[in-house]
Amino acid sequence: MQDRKIHQGRNIKRFREMLGIKQEALAFDLGEDWNQKKVSLLEQKQTVEQDILEKIAQLLKIPVEAIENMDDDQAINIIANTFHESSAFAYTANIKPTFHPLEEVLKLHEEKIALYERMLKEKDEMMAKLEPYLQKP
């Protein structure tokens, strides 16, 4: 029987990424002593302390045993069976977006500015139409 290679840190990373949670967010949820770098280092560890495993499992809403026992073959199997074509697209879109998020924000901002300018123009036109009525005694 082949030895199973369990890498608990890698399992934490897999579950975190599958759930769309960034290292910074996990660090924030873990408390003041944590930061992105510390989570990154944790994800490189073969074995993770039991109390940390339990806290992370609770935060990710997964069983501790999933982190403790999932080997590479099982992970590949779970990922292959969990993400269908449509969800796989959404998942990969989160990891490697084909657009720059800032460009999308700027585009939305520009659309709002254009709408605001159009509304101001309509208001000015309406005021111009009403002006003769306001001038009458």
CNS distance restraints for C-alpha pairs under 8 A (distance, minus, plus):
assign (resid   4 and name CA) (resid  71 and name CA) 6.20 0.50 0.50
assign (resid   5 and name CA) (resid  71 and name CA) 5.54 0.50 0.50
assign (resid   5 and name CA) (resid  72 and name CA) 6.85 0.50 0.50
assign (resid   6 and name CA) (resid  46 and name CA) 7.27 0.50 0.50
assign (resid   6 and name CA) (resid  68 and name CA) 7.24 0.50 0.50
assign (resid   6 and name CA) (resid  69 and name CA) 6.39 0.50 0.50
assign (resid   6 and name CA) (resid  70 and name CA) 6.24 0.50 0.50
assign (resid   6 and name CA) (resid  71 and name CA) 4.70 0.50 0.50
assign (resid   6 and name CA) (resid  72 and name CA) 7.11 0.50 0.50
assign (resid   7 and name CA) (resid  11 and name CA) 6.27 0.50 0.50
assign (resid   7 and name CA) (resid  45 and name CA) 7.17 0.50 0.50
assign (resid   7 and name CA) (resid  46 and name CA) 4.52 0.50 0.50
assign (resid   7 and name CA) (resid  47 and name CA) 6.56 0.50 0.50
assign (resid   7 and name CA) (resid  71 and name CA) 7.07 0.50 0.50
assign (resid   8 and name CA) (resid  12 and name CA) 6.23 0.50 0.50
assign (resid   8 and name CA) (resid  43 and name CA) 7.53 0.50 0.50
assign (resid   8 and name CA) (resid  45 and name CA) 6.91 0.50 0.50
assign (resid   8 and name CA) (resid  46 and name CA) 5.50 0.50 0.50
assign (resid   8 and name CA) (resid  47 and name CA) 5.46 0.50 0.50
assign (resid   8 and name CA) (resid  48 and name CA) 6.24 0.50 0.50
assign (resid   8 and name CA) (resid  67 and name CA) 5.64 0.50 0.50
assign (resid   8 and name CA) (resid  68 and name CA) 5.84 0.50 0.50
assign (resid   8 and name CA) (resid  69 and name CA) 7.96 0.50 0.50
assign (resid   9 and name CA) (resid  13 and name CA) 6.36 0.50 0.50
assign (resid   9 and name CA) (resid  42 and name CA) 5.85 0.50 0.50
assign (resid   9 and name CA) (resid  43 and name CA) 3.75 0.50 0.50
assign (resid   9 and name CA) (resid  44 and name CA) 5.34 0.50 0.50
assign (resid   9 and name CA) (resid  45 and name CA) 4.97 0.50 0.50
assign (resid   9 and name CA) (resid  46 and name CA) 5.80 0.50 0.50
assign (resid   9 and name CA) (resid  47 and name CA) 6.75 0.50 0.50
assign (resid   9 and name CA) (resid  48 and name CA) 6.63 0.50 0.50
assign (resid  10 and name CA) (resid  14 and name CA) 6.14 0.50 0.50
assign (resid  10 and name CA) (resid  43 and name CA) 5.37 0.50 0.50
assign (resid  10 and name CA) (resid  44 and name CA) 6.44 0.50 0.50
assign (resid  10 and name CA) (resid  45 and name CA) 7.60 0.50 0.50
assign (resid  10 and name CA) (resid  46 and name CA) 7.64 0.50 0.50
assign (resid  11 and name CA) (resid  15 and name CA) 6.22 0.50 0.50
assign (resid  11 and name CA) (resid  43 and name CA) 7.81 0.50 0.50
assign (resid  11 and name CA) (resid  67 and name CA) 5.45 0.50 0.50
assign (resid  11 and name CA) (resid  70 and name CA) 7.01 0.50 0.50
assign (resid  11 and name CA) (resid  75 and name CA) 7.96 0.50 0.50
assign (resid  12 and name CA) (resid  16 and name CA) 5.99 0.50 0.50
assign (resid  12 and name CA) (resid  43 and name CA) 6.36 0.50 0.50
assign (resid  12 and name CA) (resid  56 and name CA) 7.86 0.50 0.50
assign (resid  12 and name CA) (resid  67 and name CA) 6.26 0.50 0.50
assign (resid  13 and name CA) (resid  17 and name CA) 6.01 0.50 0.50
assign (resid  13 and name CA) (resid  43 and name CA) 5.85 0.50 0.50
assign (resid  14 and name CA) (resid  18 and name CA) 6.04 0.50 0.50
assign (resid  15 and name CA) (resid  19 and name CA) 6.16 0.50 0.50
assign (resid  15 and name CA) (resid  60 and name CA) 7.61 0.50 0.50
assign (resid  16 and name CA) (resid  20 and name CA) 6.28 0.50 0.50
assign (resid  16 and name CA) (resid  21 and name CA) 5.28 0.50 0.50
assign (resid  16 and name CA) (resid  22 and name CA) 7.20 0.50 0.50
assign (resid  16 and name CA) (resid  23 and name CA) 7.97 0.50 0.50
assign (resid  16 and name CA) (resid  60 and name CA) 7.07 0.50 0.50
assign (resid  17 and name CA) (resid  21 and name CA) 5.82 0.50 0.50
assign (resid  17 and name CA) (resid  22 and name CA) 7.21 0.50 0.50
assign (resid  18 and name CA) (resid  91 and name CA) 7.41 0.50 0.50
assign (resid  19 and name CA) (resid  60 and name CA) 7.79 0.50 0.50
assign (resid  20 and name CA) (resid  91 and name CA) 7.92 0.50 0.50
assign (resid  20 and name CA) (resid  94 and name CA) 7.46 0.50 0.50
assign (resid  21 and name CA) (resid  25 and name CA) 6.42 0.50 0.50
assign (resid  21 and name CA) (resid  26 and name CA) 6.82 0.50 0.50
assign (resid  22 and name CA) (resid  26 and name CA) 6.43 0.50 0.50
assign (resid  23 and name CA) (resid  27 and name CA) 6.07 0.50 0.50
assign (resid  23 and name CA) (resid  35 and name CA) 7.95 0.50 0.50
assign (resid  23 and name CA) (resid  36 and name CA) 5.24 0.50 0.50
assign (resid  23 and name CA) (resid  39 and name CA) 6.10 0.50 0.50
assign (resid  23 and name CA) (resid  40 and name CA) 7.05 0.50 0.50
assign (resid  24 and name CA) (resid  28 and name CA) 6.16 0.50 0.50
assign (resid  24 and name CA) (resid  35 and name CA) 6.33 0.50 0.50
assign (resid  24 and name CA) (resid  36 and name CA) 4.72 0.50 0.50
assign (resid  24 and name CA) (resid  39 and name CA) 7.94 0.50 0.50
assign (resid  25 and name CA) (resid  29 and name CA) 6.29 0.50 0.50
assign (resid  26 and name CA) (resid  30 and name CA) 6.14 0.50 0.50
assign (resid  26 and name CA) (resid  36 and name CA) 8.00 0.50 0.50
assign (resid  26 and name CA) (resid  39 and name CA) 7.57 0.50 0.50
assign (resid  26 and name CA) (resid  59 and name CA) 8.00 0.50 0.50
assign (resid  27 and name CA) (resid  31 and name CA) 6.54 0.50 0.50
assign (resid  27 and name CA) (resid  34 and name CA) 4.94 0.50 0.50
assign (resid  27 and name CA) (resid  35 and name CA) 4.91 0.50 0.50
assign (resid  27 and name CA) (resid  36 and name CA) 5.87 0.50 0.50
assign (resid  27 and name CA) (resid  38 and name CA) 7.74 0.50 0.50
assign (resid  27 and name CA) (resid  39 and name CA) 6.29 0.50 0.50
assign (resid  28 and name CA) (resid  32 and name CA) 7.01 0.50 0.50
assign (resid  28 and name CA) (resid  34 and name CA) 6.74 0.50 0.50
assign (resid  28 and name CA) (resid  35 and name CA) 6.92 0.50 0.50
assign (resid  29 and name CA) (resid  59 and name CA) 7.42 0.50 0.50
assign (resid  30 and name CA) (resid  34 and name CA) 6.26 0.50 0.50
assign (resid  30 and name CA) (resid  55 and name CA) 7.54 0.50 0.50
assign (resid  30 and name CA) (resid  56 and name CA) 7.57 0.50 0.50
assign (resid  34 and name CA) (resid  38 and name CA) 6.04 0.50 0.50
assign (resid  34 and name CA) (resid  39 and name CA) 7.15 0.50 0.50
assign (resid  35 and name CA) (resid  39 and name CA) 6.45 0.50 0.50
assign (resid  36 and name CA) (resid  40 and name CA) 6.17 0.50 0.50
assign (resid  37 and name CA) (resid  41 and name CA) 6.23 0.50 0.50
assign (resid  38 and name CA) (resid  42 and name CA) 6.11 0.50 0.50
assign (resid  39 and name CA) (resid  43 and name CA) 6.19 0.50 0.50
assign (resid  40 and name CA) (resid  44 and name CA) 6.70 0.50 0.50
assign (resid  41 and name CA) (resid  45 and name CA) 6.85 0.50 0.50
assign (resid  42 and name CA) (resid  48 and name CA) 7.29 0.50 0.50
assign (resid  48 and name CA) (resid  52 and name CA) 6.87 0.50 0.50
assign (resid  48 and name CA) (resid  53 and name CA) 6.33 0.50 0.50
assign (resid  49 and name CA) (resid  53 and name CA) 6.20 0.50 0.50
assign (resid  50 and name CA) (resid  54 and name CA) 6.15 0.50 0.50
assign (resid  51 and name CA) (resid  55 and name CA) 6.28 0.50 0.50
assign (resid  52 and name CA) (resid  56 and name CA) 6.10 0.50 0.50
assign (resid  53 and name CA) (resid  57 and name CA) 5.99 0.50 0.50
assign (resid  53 and name CA) (resid  64 and name CA) 6.45 0.50 0.50
assign (resid  53 and name CA) (resid  67 and name CA) 7.51 0.50 0.50
assign (resid  54 and name CA) (resid  58 and name CA) 6.12 0.50 0.50
assign (resid  54 and name CA) (resid  64 and name CA) 5.87 0.50 0.50
assign (resid  55 and name CA) (resid  59 and name CA) 6.23 0.50 0.50
assign (resid  56 and name CA) (resid  60 and name CA) 6.02 0.50 0.50
assign (resid  57 and name CA) (resid  61 and name CA) 5.69 0.50 0.50
assign (resid  57 and name CA) (resid  62 and name CA) 5.10 0.50 0.50
assign (resid  57 and name CA) (resid  63 and name CA) 5.90 0.50 0.50
assign (resid  57 and name CA) (resid  64 and name CA) 5.29 0.50 0.50
assign (resid  57 and name CA) (resid  67 and name CA) 7.61 0.50 0.50
assign (resid  58 and name CA) (resid  62 and name CA) 6.50 0.50 0.50
assign (resid  58 and name CA) (resid  63 and name CA) 7.65 0.50 0.50
assign (resid  58 and name CA) (resid  64 and name CA) 7.98 0.50 0.50
assign (resid  62 and name CA) (resid  66 and name CA) 7.00 0.50 0.50
assign (resid  63 and name CA) (resid  67 and name CA) 7.36 0.50 0.50
assign (resid  64 and name CA) (resid  68 and name CA) 6.27 0.50 0.50
assign (resid  65 and name CA) (resid  69 and name CA) 5.65 0.50 0.50
assign (resid  65 and name CA) (resid  70 and name CA) 7.86 0.50 0.50
assign (resid  66 and name CA) (resid  70 and name CA) 5.63 0.50 0.50
assign (resid  70 and name CA) (resid  74 and name CA) 5.87 0.50 0.50
assign (resid  70 and name CA) (resid  75 and name CA) 6.30 0.50 0.50
assign (resid  71 and name CA) (resid  75 and name CA) 6.19 0.50 0.50
assign (resid  72 and name CA) (resid  76 and name CA) 6.28 0.50 0.50
assign (resid  73 and name CA) (resid  77 and name CA) 6.25 0.50 0.50
assign (resid  74 and name CA) (resid  78 and name CA) 6.02 0.50 0.50
assign (resid  75 and name CA) (resid  79 and name CA) 6.07 0.50 0.50
assign (resid  76 and name CA) (resid  80 and name CA) 5.97 0.50 0.50
assign (resid  77 and name CA) (resid  81 and name CA) 6.11 0.50 0.50
assign (resid  78 and name CA) (resid  82 and name CA) 5.82 0.50 0.50
assign (resid  79 and name CA) (resid  83 and name CA) 6.04 0.50 0.50
assign (resid  80 and name CA) (resid  84 and name CA) 7.62 0.50 0.50
assign (resid  83 and name CA) (resid  87 and name CA) 5.26 0.50 0.50
assign (resid  83 and name CA) (resid  88 and name CA) 4.81 0.50 0.50
assign (resid  83 and name CA) (resid  91 and name CA) 7.92 0.50 0.50
assign (resid  84 and name CA) (resid  88 and name CA) 5.49 0.50 0.50
assign (resid  85 and name CA) (resid  89 and name CA) 6.12 0.50 0.50
assign (resid  86 and name CA) (resid  90 and name CA) 6.52 0.50 0.50
assign (resid  87 and name CA) (resid  91 and name CA) 5.98 0.50 0.50
assign (resid  88 and name CA) (resid  92 and name CA) 6.02 0.50 0.50
assign (resid  89 and name CA) (resid  93 and name CA) 5.85 0.50 0.50
assign (resid  90 and name CA) (resid  94 and name CA) 6.40 0.50 0.50
assign (resid  91 and name CA) (resid  95 and name CA) 6.65 0.50 0.50
assign (resid  92 and name CA) (resid  96 and name CA) 5.88 0.50 0.50
assign (resid  92 and name CA) (resid  97 and name CA) 7.48 0.50 0.50
assign (resid  93 and name CA) (resid  97 and name CA) 4.80 0.50 0.50
assign (resid  93 and name CA) (resid  98 and name CA) 7.16 0.50 0.50
assign (resid  99 and name CA) (resid 103 and name CA) 7.40 0.50 0.50
assign (resid  99 and name CA) (resid 104 and name CA) 7.53 0.50 0.50
assign (resid 100 and name CA) (resid 104 and name CA) 6.66 0.50 0.50
assign (resid 101 and name CA) (resid 105 and name CA) 6.42 0.50 0.50
assign (resid 102 and name CA) (resid 106 and name CA) 6.16 0.50 0.50
assign (resid 103 and name CA) (resid 107 and name CA) 6.01 0.50 0.50
assign (resid 104 and name CA) (resid 108 and name CA) 6.20 0.50 0.50
assign (resid 105 and name CA) (resid 109 and name CA) 6.10 0.50 0.50
assign (resid 106 and name CA) (resid 110 and name CA) 6.03 0.50 0.50
assign (resid 107 and name CA) (resid 111 and name CA) 6.25 0.50 0.50
assign (resid 108 and name CA) (resid 112 and name CA) 6.31 0.50 0.50
assign (resid 109 and name CA) (resid 113 and name CA) 6.24 0.50 0.50
assign (resid 110 and name CA) (resid 114 and name CA) 6.12 0.50 0.50
assign (resid 111 and name CA) (resid 115 and name CA) 6.19 0.50 0.50
assign (resid 112 and name CA) (resid 116 and name CA) 6.10 0.50 0.50
assign (resid 113 and name CA) (resid 117 and name CA) 6.08 0.50 0.50
assign (resid 114 and name CA) (resid 118 and name CA) 6.12 0.50 0.50
assign (resid 115 and name CA) (resid 119 and name CA) 6.17 0.50 0.50
assign (resid 116 and name CA) (resid 120 and name CA) 6.19 0.50 0.50
assign (resid 117 and name CA) (resid 121 and name CA) 6.16 0.50 0.50
assign (resid 118 and name CA) (resid 122 and name CA) 6.23 0.50 0.50
assign (resid 119 and name CA) (resid 123 and name CA) 6.15 0.50 0.50
assign (resid 120 and name CA) (resid 124 and name CA) 6.17 0.50 0.50
assign (resid 121 and name CA) (resid 125 and name CA) 6.18 0.50 0.50
assign (resid 122 and name CA) (resid 126 and name CA) 6.10 0.50 0.50
assign (resid 123 and name CA) (resid 127 and name CA) 6.09 0.50 0.50
assign (resid 124 and name CA) (resid 128 and name CA) 6.11 0.50 0.50
assign (resid 125 and name CA) (resid 129 and name CA) 6.31 0.50 0.50
assign (resid 126 and name CA) (resid 130 and name CA) 6.25 0.50 0.50
assign (resid 127 and name CA) (resid 131 and name CA) 5.88 0.50 0.50
assign (resid 128 and name CA) (resid 132 and name CA) 7.77 0.50 0.50
assign (resid 130 and name CA) (resid 134 and name CA) 6.46 0.50 0.50
assign (resid 131 and name CA) (resid 135 and name CA) 6.36 0.50 0.50
assign (resid 132 and name CA) (resid 136 and name CA) 6.69 0.50 0.50
